[in-house]
Amino acid sequence: MGLTGFMKRLTASEEDLYAEQVREESDRPGCTRCNKVGPGKLVKIAGRVTTVVFTPAASMPVLEAELFDGTSTVTLTWLGRHRIVGVEPGRKLVAAGRVAVRDGDRKVIYNPWYEIAIDADAGR
């Protein structure tokens, strides 16, 4: 890292440094950046879960997880699910499905295929 890179890291906010770290670890072959996905597109994305919210409903429970890749977020929504083991804040996921837009500009993938990403360094 040169002087410019050092100065950039020194003056960057914690949020910017975290976003950069997540962008680097979410850079996977075949995955699209969250800020590049659009409605109707079948995509594969990677990132970290930032929040998980369960909304109970009389007709159908809904589990939502926000997936952040350092550029933007996509909401992963499972209909009829109360909980999914391993889908929790901080966890790395790869998810795939068709993108929908809800509430004007909120990108959503309903009932996505997903895989919990395992760190190569885990256990060291």
Rosetta constraint file for C-alpha pairs under 8 A:
AtomPair CA 1 CA 5 HARMONIC 5.62 0.50
AtomPair CA 1 CA 6 HARMONIC 6.45 0.50
AtomPair CA 2 CA 6 HARMONIC 6.20 0.50
AtomPair CA 3 CA 7 HARMONIC 6.09 0.50
AtomPair CA 4 CA 8 HARMONIC 6.12 0.50
AtomPair CA 5 CA 9 HARMONIC 6.24 0.50
AtomPair CA 6 CA 10 HARMONIC 6.11 0.50
AtomPair CA 7 CA 11 HARMONIC 6.18 0.50
AtomPair CA 8 CA 12 HARMONIC 5.89 0.50
AtomPair CA 9 CA 17 HARMONIC 7.23 0.50
AtomPair CA 12 CA 16 HARMONIC 6.03 0.50
AtomPair CA 12 CA 17 HARMONIC 6.46 0.50
AtomPair CA 13 CA 17 HARMONIC 6.33 0.50
AtomPair CA 14 CA 18 HARMONIC 6.05 0.50
AtomPair CA 15 CA 19 HARMONIC 6.08 0.50
AtomPair CA 16 CA 20 HARMONIC 6.17 0.50
AtomPair CA 17 CA 21 HARMONIC 6.23 0.50
AtomPair CA 18 CA 22 HARMONIC 6.17 0.50
AtomPair CA 18 CA 70 HARMONIC 7.60 0.50
AtomPair CA 19 CA 23 HARMONIC 6.03 0.50
AtomPair CA 19 CA 69 HARMONIC 7.47 0.50
AtomPair CA 19 CA 70 HARMONIC 4.15 0.50
AtomPair CA 19 CA 71 HARMONIC 7.08 0.50
AtomPair CA 20 CA 24 HARMONIC 6.27 0.50
AtomPair CA 20 CA 70 HARMONIC 6.09 0.50
AtomPair CA 21 CA 25 HARMONIC 6.37 0.50
AtomPair CA 21 CA 70 HARMONIC 7.47 0.50
AtomPair CA 22 CA 26 HARMONIC 5.86 0.50
AtomPair CA 22 CA 47 HARMONIC 6.69 0.50
AtomPair CA 22 CA 48 HARMONIC 7.17 0.50
AtomPair CA 22 CA 68 HARMONIC 7.79 0.50
AtomPair CA 22 CA 69 HARMONIC 5.72 0.50
AtomPair CA 22 CA 70 HARMONIC 5.06 0.50
AtomPair CA 23 CA 27 HARMONIC 6.24 0.50
AtomPair CA 23 CA 47 HARMONIC 7.73 0.50
AtomPair CA 23 CA 69 HARMONIC 5.49 0.50
AtomPair CA 23 CA 70 HARMONIC 4.46 0.50
AtomPair CA 23 CA 71 HARMONIC 6.96 0.50
AtomPair CA 25 CA 47 HARMONIC 7.57 0.50
AtomPair CA 26 CA 46 HARMONIC 5.20 0.50
AtomPair CA 26 CA 47 HARMONIC 5.05 0.50
AtomPair CA 26 CA 69 HARMONIC 5.88 0.50
AtomPair CA 26 CA 70 HARMONIC 7.88 0.50
AtomPair CA 27 CA 31 HARMONIC 7.33 0.50
AtomPair CA 27 CA 46 HARMONIC 7.48 0.50
AtomPair CA 28 CA 46 HARMONIC 7.17 0.50
AtomPair CA 30 CA 44 HARMONIC 6.91 0.50
AtomPair CA 31 CA 43 HARMONIC 7.28 0.50
AtomPair CA 31 CA 44 HARMONIC 4.90 0.50
AtomPair CA 31 CA 45 HARMONIC 4.84 0.50
AtomPair CA 31 CA 46 HARMONIC 6.46 0.50
AtomPair CA 32 CA 36 HARMONIC 6.69 0.50
AtomPair CA 32 CA 37 HARMONIC 6.85 0.50
AtomPair CA 32 CA 43 HARMONIC 6.60 0.50
AtomPair CA 32 CA 44 HARMONIC 6.02 0.50
AtomPair CA 32 CA 45 HARMONIC 5.35 0.50
AtomPair CA 32 CA 46 HARMONIC 7.83 0.50
AtomPair CA 33 CA 37 HARMONIC 6.80 0.50
AtomPair CA 33 CA 45 HARMONIC 6.46 0.50
AtomPair CA 33 CA 46 HARMONIC 7.83 0.50
AtomPair CA 33 CA 69 HARMONIC 6.88 0.50
AtomPair CA 33 CA 71 HARMONIC 6.94 0.50
AtomPair CA 33 CA 72 HARMONIC 7.85 0.50
AtomPair CA 34 CA 45 HARMONIC 6.73 0.50
AtomPair CA 34 CA 68 HARMONIC 7.53 0.50
AtomPair CA 34 CA 69 HARMONIC 6.44 0.50
AtomPair CA 34 CA 71 HARMONIC 6.33 0.50
AtomPair CA 34 CA 72 HARMONIC 5.25 0.50
AtomPair CA 34 CA 73 HARMONIC 5.90 0.50
AtomPair CA 34 CA 74 HARMONIC 6.35 0.50
AtomPair CA 35 CA 71 HARMONIC 5.74 0.50
AtomPair CA 35 CA 72 HARMONIC 5.14 0.50
AtomPair CA 35 CA 73 HARMONIC 7.46 0.50
AtomPair CA 37 CA 41 HARMONIC 6.97 0.50
AtomPair CA 37 CA 43 HARMONIC 7.18 0.50
AtomPair CA 37 CA 99 HARMONIC 7.30 0.50
AtomPair CA 38 CA 99 HARMONIC 6.40 0.50
AtomPair CA 38 CA 100 HARMONIC 7.70 0.50
AtomPair CA 38 CA 107 HARMONIC 7.70 0.50
AtomPair CA 39 CA 98 HARMONIC 7.66 0.50
AtomPair CA 39 CA 99 HARMONIC 4.98 0.50
AtomPair CA 39 CA 100 HARMONIC 4.88 0.50
AtomPair CA 39 CA 101 HARMONIC 5.94 0.50
AtomPair CA 39 CA 107 HARMONIC 7.52 0.50
AtomPair CA 40 CA 98 HARMONIC 5.87 0.50
AtomPair CA 40 CA 99 HARMONIC 5.31 0.50
AtomPair CA 40 CA 100 HARMONIC 6.06 0.50
AtomPair CA 41 CA 98 HARMONIC 5.44 0.50
AtomPair CA 41 CA 99 HARMONIC 5.57 0.50
AtomPair CA 42 CA 96 HARMONIC 7.30 0.50
AtomPair CA 42 CA 97 HARMONIC 5.39 0.50
AtomPair CA 42 CA 98 HARMONIC 4.24 0.50
AtomPair CA 42 CA 99 HARMONIC 6.45 0.50
AtomPair CA 43 CA 96 HARMONIC 5.50 0.50
AtomPair CA 43 CA 97 HARMONIC 5.68 0.50
AtomPair CA 43 CA 98 HARMONIC 6.25 0.50
AtomPair CA 43 CA 99 HARMONIC 7.25 0.50
AtomPair CA 44 CA 94 HARMONIC 7.05 0.50
AtomPair CA 44 CA 95 HARMONIC 5.64 0.50
AtomPair CA 44 CA 96 HARMONIC 4.16 0.50
AtomPair CA 44 CA 97 HARMONIC 6.74 0.50
AtomPair CA 45 CA 69 HARMONIC 7.97 0.50
AtomPair CA 45 CA 94 HARMONIC 5.66 0.50
AtomPair CA 45 CA 95 HARMONIC 5.39 0.50
AtomPair CA 45 CA 96 HARMONIC 6.25 0.50
AtomPair CA 46 CA 67 HARMONIC 7.71 0.50
AtomPair CA 46 CA 69 HARMONIC 6.28 0.50
AtomPair CA 46 CA 92 HARMONIC 7.41 0.50
AtomPair CA 46 CA 93 HARMONIC 5.69 0.50
AtomPair CA 46 CA 94 HARMONIC 4.25 0.50
AtomPair CA 46 CA 95 HARMONIC 6.32 0.50
AtomPair CA 47 CA 67 HARMONIC 5.79 0.50
AtomPair CA 47 CA 68 HARMONIC 5.22 0.50
AtomPair CA 47 CA 69 HARMONIC 4.18 0.50
AtomPair CA 47 CA 70 HARMONIC 7.55 0.50
AtomPair CA 47 CA 92 HARMONIC 5.61 0.50
AtomPair CA 47 CA 93 HARMONIC 5.68 0.50
AtomPair CA 47 CA 94 HARMONIC 6.65 0.50
AtomPair CA 48 CA 67 HARMONIC 5.44 0.50
AtomPair CA 48 CA 68 HARMONIC 5.30 0.50
AtomPair CA 48 CA 69 HARMONIC 6.36 0.50
AtomPair CA 48 CA 89 HARMONIC 7.46 0.50
AtomPair CA 48 CA 90 HARMONIC 5.71 0.50
AtomPair CA 48 CA 91 HARMONIC 5.47 0.50
AtomPair CA 48 CA 92 HARMONIC 4.42 0.50
AtomPair CA 48 CA 93 HARMONIC 6.06 0.50
AtomPair CA 49 CA 65 HARMONIC 6.38 0.50
AtomPair CA 49 CA 66 HARMONIC 5.59 0.50
AtomPair CA 49 CA 67 HARMONIC 4.57 0.50
AtomPair CA 49 CA 68 HARMONIC 6.27 0.50
AtomPair CA 49 CA 87 HARMONIC 7.40 0.50
AtomPair CA 49 CA 88 HARMONIC 6.40 0.50
AtomPair CA 49 CA 89 HARMONIC 4.86 0.50
AtomPair CA 49 CA 90 HARMONIC 5.32 0.50
AtomPair CA 49 CA 91 HARMONIC 5.45 0.50
AtomPair CA 49 CA 92 HARMONIC 6.40 0.50
AtomPair CA 49 CA 93 HARMONIC 7.08 0.50
AtomPair CA 50 CA 65 HARMONIC 7.27 0.50
AtomPair CA 50 CA 66 HARMONIC 5.55 0.50
AtomPair CA 50 CA 67 HARMONIC 6.19 0.50
AtomPair CA 50 CA 68 HARMONIC 6.58 0.50
AtomPair CA 50 CA 88 HARMONIC 7.89 0.50
AtomPair CA 50 CA 89 HARMONIC 4.86 0.50
AtomPair CA 50 CA 90 HARMONIC 6.02 0.50
AtomPair CA 51 CA 65 HARMONIC 5.53 0.50
AtomPair CA 51 CA 66 HARMONIC 5.38 0.50
AtomPair CA 51 CA 67 HARMONIC 7.90 0.50
AtomPair CA 51 CA 88 HARMONIC 7.20 0.50
AtomPair CA 51 CA 89 HARMONIC 5.31 0.50
AtomPair CA 52 CA 63 HARMONIC 7.20 0.50
AtomPair CA 52 CA 64 HARMONIC 5.62 0.50
AtomPair CA 52 CA 65 HARMONIC 4.34 0.50
AtomPair CA 52 CA 66 HARMONIC 6.68 0.50
AtomPair CA 52 CA 87 HARMONIC 7.65 0.50
AtomPair CA 52 CA 88 HARMONIC 6.25 0.50
AtomPair CA 52 CA 89 HARMONIC 6.55 0.50
AtomPair CA 53 CA 63 HARMONIC 5.84 0.50
AtomPair CA 53 CA 64 HARMONIC 5.22 0.50
AtomPair CA 53 CA 65 HARMONIC 6.44 0.50
AtomPair CA 54 CA 61 HARMONIC 7.39 0.50
AtomPair CA 54 CA 62 HARMONIC 5.86 0.50
AtomPair CA 54 CA 63 HARMONIC 4.53 0.50
AtomPair CA 54 CA 64 HARMONIC 6.40 0.50
AtomPair CA 54 CA 82 HARMONIC 6.36 0.50
AtomPair CA 54 CA 83 HARMONIC 7.50 0.50
AtomPair CA 55 CA 61 HARMONIC 5.90 0.50
AtomPair CA 55 CA 62 HARMONIC 5.21 0.50
AtomPair CA 55 CA 63 HARMONIC 6.36 0.50
AtomPair CA 56 CA 60 HARMONIC 7.24 0.50
AtomPair CA 56 CA 61 HARMONIC 4.60 0.50
AtomPair CA 56 CA 62 HARMONIC 6.48 0.50
AtomPair CA 56 CA 82 HARMONIC 7.80 0.50
AtomPair CA 57 CA 61 HARMONIC 4.92 0.50
AtomPair CA 57 CA 62 HARMONIC 7.51 0.50
AtomPair CA 60 CA 79 HARMONIC 6.81 0.50
AtomPair CA 60 CA 80 HARMONIC 5.29 0.50
AtomPair CA 61 CA 79 HARMONIC 6.30 0.50
AtomPair CA 61 CA 80 HARMONIC 4.79 0.50
AtomPair CA 61 CA 81 HARMONIC 5.97 0.50
AtomPair CA 61 CA 82 HARMONIC 6.36 0.50
AtomPair CA 62 CA 77 HARMONIC 6.90 0.50
AtomPair CA 62 CA 78 HARMONIC 5.87 0.50
AtomPair CA 62 CA 79 HARMONIC 4.78 0.50
AtomPair CA 62 CA 80 HARMONIC 5.64 0.50
AtomPair CA 62 CA 81 HARMONIC 5.82 0.50
AtomPair CA 62 CA 82 HARMONIC 6.77 0.50
AtomPair CA 63 CA 77 HARMONIC 5.77 0.50
AtomPair CA 63 CA 78 HARMONIC 5.18 0.50
AtomPair CA 63 CA 79 HARMONIC 6.56 0.50
AtomPair CA 63 CA 80 HARMONIC 7.63 0.50
AtomPair CA 63 CA 81 HARMONIC 5.76 0.50
AtomPair CA 63 CA 82 HARMONIC 6.06 0.50
AtomPair CA 63 CA 83 HARMONIC 6.74 0.50
AtomPair CA 64 CA 75 HARMONIC 6.47 0.50
AtomPair CA 64 CA 76 HARMONIC 5.56 0.50
AtomPair CA 64 CA 77 HARMONIC 4.50 0.50
AtomPair CA 64 CA 78 HARMONIC 6.39 0.50
AtomPair CA 65 CA 75 HARMONIC 5.68 0.50
AtomPair CA 65 CA 76 HARMONIC 5.13 0.50
AtomPair CA 65 CA 77 HARMONIC 6.59 0.50
AtomPair CA 65 CA 87 HARMONIC 7.69 0.50
AtomPair CA 65 CA 88 HARMONIC 7.94 0.50
AtomPair CA 66 CA 73 HARMONIC 6.22 0.50
AtomPair CA 66 CA 74 HARMONIC 5.85 0.50
AtomPair CA 66 CA 75 HARMONIC 4.55 0.50
AtomPair CA 66 CA 76 HARMONIC 6.20 0.50
AtomPair CA 67 CA 73 HARMONIC 5.31 0.50
AtomPair CA 67 CA 74 HARMONIC 5.34 0.50
AtomPair CA 67 CA 75 HARMONIC 6.16 0.50
AtomPair CA 67 CA 76 HARMONIC 7.02 0.50
AtomPair CA 67 CA 93 HARMONIC 7.78 0.50
AtomPair CA 68 CA 72 HARMONIC 5.78 0.50
AtomPair CA 68 CA 73 HARMONIC 4.43 0.50
AtomPair CA 68 CA 74 HARMONIC 6.80 0.50
AtomPair CA 69 CA 73 HARMONIC 6.68 0.50
AtomPair CA 73 CA 107 HARMONIC 7.56 0.50
AtomPair CA 74 CA 106 HARMONIC 7.39 0.50
AtomPair CA 74 CA 107 HARMONIC 5.15 0.50
AtomPair CA 74 CA 108 HARMONIC 5.63 0.50
AtomPair CA 74 CA 109 HARMONIC 7.29 0.50
AtomPair CA 75 CA 106 HARMONIC 7.57 0.50
AtomPair CA 75 CA 107 HARMONIC 6.16 0.50
AtomPair CA 75 CA 108 HARMONIC 4.62 0.50
AtomPair CA 75 CA 109 HARMONIC 6.31 0.50
AtomPair CA 76 CA 108 HARMONIC 5.86 0.50
AtomPair CA 76 CA 109 HARMONIC 5.06 0.50
AtomPair CA 76 CA 110 HARMONIC 6.17 0.50
AtomPair CA 76 CA 111 HARMONIC 7.19 0.50
AtomPair CA 76 CA 112 HARMONIC 6.64 0.50
AtomPair CA 77 CA 108 HARMONIC 6.87 0.50
AtomPair CA 77 CA 109 HARMONIC 6.08 0.50
AtomPair CA 77 CA 110 HARMONIC 4.77 0.50
AtomPair CA 77 CA 111 HARMONIC 5.76 0.50
AtomPair CA 77 CA 112 HARMONIC 7.33 0.50
AtomPair CA 78 CA 110 HARMONIC 5.94 0.50
AtomPair CA 78 CA 111 HARMONIC 4.54 0.50
AtomPair CA 78 CA 112 HARMONIC 7.28 0.50
AtomPair CA 79 CA 110 HARMONIC 7.38 0.50
AtomPair CA 79 CA 111 HARMONIC 6.52 0.50
AtomPair CA 83 CA 87 HARMONIC 7.96 0.50
AtomPair CA 86 CA 91 HARMONIC 7.36 0.50
AtomPair CA 86 CA 116 HARMONIC 7.14 0.50
AtomPair CA 87 CA 91 HARMONIC 6.64 0.50
AtomPair CA 87 CA 116 HARMONIC 7.71 0.50
AtomPair CA 91 CA 116 HARMONIC 7.40 0.50
AtomPair CA 91 CA 117 HARMONIC 7.81 0.50
AtomPair CA 92 CA 116 HARMONIC 6.12 0.50
AtomPair CA 92 CA 117 HARMONIC 5.21 0.50
AtomPair CA 92 CA 118 HARMONIC 7.49 0.50
AtomPair CA 93 CA 114 HARMONIC 6.77 0.50
AtomPair CA 93 CA 115 HARMONIC 5.72 0.50
AtomPair CA 93 CA 116 HARMONIC 4.63 0.50
AtomPair CA 93 CA 117 HARMONIC 5.12 0.50
AtomPair CA 94 CA 114 HARMONIC 5.58 0.50
AtomPair CA 94 CA 115 HARMONIC 5.21 0.50
AtomPair CA 94 CA 116 HARMONIC 6.45 0.50
AtomPair CA 94 CA 117 HARMONIC 6.48 0.50
AtomPair CA 95 CA 112 HARMONIC 6.15 0.50
AtomPair CA 95 CA 113 HARMONIC 5.54 0.50
AtomPair CA 95 CA 114 HARMONIC 4.15 0.50
AtomPair CA 95 CA 115 HARMONIC 6.36 0.50
AtomPair CA 96 CA 109 HARMONIC 7.79 0.50
AtomPair CA 96 CA 112 HARMONIC 5.51 0.50
AtomPair CA 96 CA 113 HARMONIC 5.16 0.50
AtomPair CA 96 CA 114 HARMONIC 6.32 0.50
AtomPair CA 97 CA 109 HARMONIC 5.86 0.50
AtomPair CA 97 CA 110 HARMONIC 7.30 0.50
AtomPair CA 97 CA 111 HARMONIC 7.68 0.50
AtomPair CA 97 CA 112 HARMONIC 5.07 0.50
AtomPair CA 97 CA 113 HARMONIC 6.42 0.50
AtomPair CA 98 CA 109 HARMONIC 5.83 0.50
AtomPair CA 98 CA 110 HARMONIC 7.50 0.50
AtomPair CA 98 CA 112 HARMONIC 7.95 0.50
AtomPair CA 99 CA 107 HARMONIC 6.43 0.50
AtomPair CA 99 CA 108 HARMONIC 5.60 0.50
AtomPair CA 99 CA 109 HARMONIC 4.95 0.50
AtomPair CA 99 CA 110 HARMONIC 7.79 0.50
AtomPair CA 100 CA 107 HARMONIC 5.85 0.50
AtomPair CA 100 CA 108 HARMONIC 5.12 0.50
AtomPair CA 100 CA 109 HARMONIC 6.17 0.50
AtomPair CA 100 CA 110 HARMONIC 7.90 0.50
AtomPair CA 101 CA 105 HARMONIC 5.85 0.50
AtomPair CA 101 CA 106 HARMONIC 5.38 0.50
AtomPair CA 101 CA 107 HARMONIC 4.72 0.50
AtomPair CA 101 CA 108 HARMONIC 5.91 0.50
AtomPair CA 102 CA 106 HARMONIC 5.09 0.50
AtomPair CA 102 CA 107 HARMONIC 6.48 0.50
AtomPair CA 102 CA 108 HARMONIC 6.88 0.50
AtomPair CA 118 CA 122 HARMONIC 7.34 0.50
